[in-house]
């Protein structure tokens, strides 16, 4: 007669299971600590692509004409609900800083002049409006979701970009990266 013994399945002691997990956690924490400070830094600023833009009011802008100014490019559409929500504070920032070297170009992407005109009659804007046909900017920044904000600093470099709505504070922070901040109020 063959006797089988009842044995309990072998289990690994808790410390042996935890050790690899703790080692992985320590390695991950170390990598995060090393990468953390670097993650907050942007890559060196790159020159803004060469552009031309003509507003619906006939004003012409290009890289040379905005040198020495902070430029905010706002890519939007009439059907974008987030664009409508953020338009009020974009206009407020425009009004607040226009005399202090800020140029905002609100570039409507892919819609007819008639559609934009009708929309602006119902939702007036104080920013300069540019239509897709009057600029090469939408293609340069691959504007396919809205809103998109791009800041160009006073030296003509792209200082930052934000894709999607994030509120007024986020937009002001983005403008700070371009060299426009509350200290400009004192100038």
C-alpha positions in Angstrom: 0.0 0.0 0.0 1.3 3.3 -1.0 1.1 5.9 1.6 0.6 9.5 0.5 1.5 12.1 2.9 -0.4 15.2 3.2 1.9 18.2 2.8 1.0 21.7 2.7 1.9 23.5 -0.5 5.2 25.3 -0.3 4.8 29.0 0.3 7.4 31.6 0.0 8.0 33.5 3.1 6.7 37.0 3.0 10.1 38.7 3.2 11.2 36.8 0.1 8.1 38.0 -1.8 8.5 41.6 -0.6 12.2 41.9 -1.4 11.9 42.1 -5.2 9.0 44.4 -4.9 10.9 46.7 -2.6 13.9 46.7 -4.8 11.8 47.7 -7.8 10.1 50.4 -5.8 13.5 51.8 -4.7 14.8 51.8 -8.2 11.6 53.5 -9.5 11.8 56.1 -6.7 15.5 56.8 -7.5 14.7 57.2 -11.2 11.9 59.6 -10.4 14.1 61.6 -8.0 16.8 61.9 -10.7 14.3 62.6 -13.5 12.0 64.9 -11.4 14.1 68.1 -11.7 14.8 67.5 -15.3 11.2 66.8 -16.1 10.2 70.3 -15.1 12.7 71.9 -17.5 11.8 72.4 -21.1 14.2 71.7 -23.8 16.1 74.7 -25.1 13.8 77.1 -26.8 13.6 76.6 -30.6 13.0 79.5 -33.0 9.4 79.9 -34.0 8.7 78.7 -37.5 8.6 81.4 -40.2 5.1 82.6 -40.4 2.8 85.2 -42.0 -0.6 86.1 -40.7 -3.2 88.7 -41.8 -6.0 89.5 -39.4 -9.6 90.1 -40.5 -8.9 93.8 -39.8 -6.0 93.7 -42.4 -3.1 93.9 -39.9 -0.1 91.8 -41.1 2.2 89.9 -38.8 5.3 87.8 -39.2 8.4 86.8 -37.2 10.1 90.1 -37.7 7.1 92.3 -36.9 6.6 90.6 -33.5 10.2 90.6 -32.4 10.5 92.1 -28.9 6.9 91.1 -28.1 5.3 88.1 -26.4 3.0 86.4 -28.9 0.1 84.0 -28.0 -1.3 82.0 -30.8 -4.7 80.6 -30.0 -6.1 78.0 -32.5 -9.8 77.7 -32.3 -13.0 76.8 -34.1 -16.6 78.0 -33.9 -17.9 74.5 -32.9 -15.5 74.1 -30.1 -17.3 74.5 -26.7 -14.0 74.8 -24.8 -12.8 77.6 -27.1 -16.0 79.5 -26.4 -15.6 79.0 -22.6 -12.0 80.2 -22.7 -12.5 83.1 -25.1 -13.6 85.5 -22.3 -10.4 85.2 -20.3 -8.2 85.2 -23.4 -9.8 88.5 -24.4 -9.3 89.8 -20.8 -5.6 88.9 -20.9 -5.4 90.6 -24.4 -7.0 93.8 -23.0 -4.8 93.7 -19.9 -1.4 93.2 -21.7 -1.9 94.6 -25.2 -0.1 97.8 -24.3 2.7 95.9 -22.6 4.0 93.9 -25.5 1.5 91.1 -25.8 0.1 90.1 -29.2 -2.7 87.6 -29.4 -3.6 86.1 -32.7 -6.7 84.0 -32.5 -6.5 81.7 -35.5 -9.7 80.1 -36.7 -8.9 76.7 -38.2 -10.6 75.4 -41.3 -13.8 77.4 -41.4 -15.1 79.9 -44.0 -15.0 83.6 -43.6 -18.9 83.7 -43.6 -19.1 81.1 -40.8 -16.5 83.0 -38.6 -18.2 86.3 -39.3 -21.6 85.0 -38.2 -20.1 83.4 -35.1 -18.3 86.6 -34.1 -21.5 88.6 -34.5 -22.9 86.5 -31.7 -19.7 86.1 -29.7 -17.6 89.2 -30.3 -13.8 89.0 -29.5 -11.3 91.7 -28.7 -8.4 89.7 -29.9 -7.1 89.8 -33.4 -8.8 87.2 -35.6 -6.9 85.3 -38.3 -8.6 83.0 -40.8 -6.9 79.7 -41.9 -6.6 81.0 -45.5 -4.7 84.1 -44.2 -1.8 82.3 -42.4 0.4 79.2 -42.5 0.3 78.8 -38.7 -2.3 76.1 -38.4 -0.3 73.7 -40.5 2.9 74.5 -38.8 1.5 73.6 -35.3 -0.6 70.7 -36.5 -3.8 72.2 -35.2 -6.3 69.4 -35.1 -7.8 69.6 -31.6 -8.9 72.7 -29.9 -8.1 75.0 -28.3 -4.3 75.0 -28.8 -2.2 77.8 -27.3 1.4 78.5 -28.4 3.6 81.2 -26.8 6.5 82.8 -28.6 8.9 84.8 -26.4 10.3 88.3 -27.1 13.4 86.7 -28.8 11.2 84.8 -31.3 11.5 81.4 -29.7 8.6 79.0 -29.0 8.4 79.2 -25.2 5.6 76.7 -24.6 2.5 75.0 -25.9 -0.7 73.9 -24.4 -3.1 71.5 -26.2 -6.6 71.6 -24.8 -8.5 73.8 -22.3 -6.9 74.2 -18.9 -8.3 77.5 -17.5 -7.0 81.0 -17.0 -4.3 80.2 -14.5 -2.7 77.6 -16.9 -2.7 80.1 -19.7 -1.2 82.8 -17.5 1.5 80.3 -16.5 2.2 79.6 -20.1 2.5 83.3 -20.8 5.0 83.6 -17.9 7.2 81.0 -19.7 7.2 83.5 -22.6 8.4 86.3 -20.4 5.0 88.0 -19.7 4.1 88.1 -16.1 2.6 90.3 -13.5 5.9 92.2 -13.2 5.0 93.7 -16.6 2.3 95.6 -14.7 5.0 97.8 -13.3 6.5 98.8 -16.7 
